[in-house]
Amino acid sequence: MAKKLPAKVFQPVFGVIMAVVMSCLMSGVITAINVGFPADYLARWMRSWAVAFSIALPVILTVAPLARRLALQFVESPFAPVPVPQPANRQA
């Protein structure tokens, strides 16, 4: 198995992945809605994606921790360790 990065970089790595995926999908869909699929669609999409990504990355890196803290007010953390039940101590 490949060596993993340390846990302290989880948030930035997560943010970069989210920014790439969301900005790519959203800019592609919005470009198609606005102009259809002309011959230069790919060039228009990539230009829109560059703008969207440059905005999405700092926004996600700033907002994601706040959104995570807000969500934790309503649900249990999926990152918290699950307690292991201990067997009852039976004495005879």
Long-range contacts (C-beta under 8 A, 24 or more apart in sequence): 11-61, 11-64, 11-65, 12-61, 14-64, 15-57, 15-60, 15-61, 15-64, 16-57, 18-56, 18-60, 18-64, 19-53, 19-56, 19-57, 19-60, 19-61, 20-53, 22-56, 22-60, 23-49, 23-52, 23-53, 23-55, 23-56, 24-49, 24-52, 24-53, 26-52, 27-51, 27-52
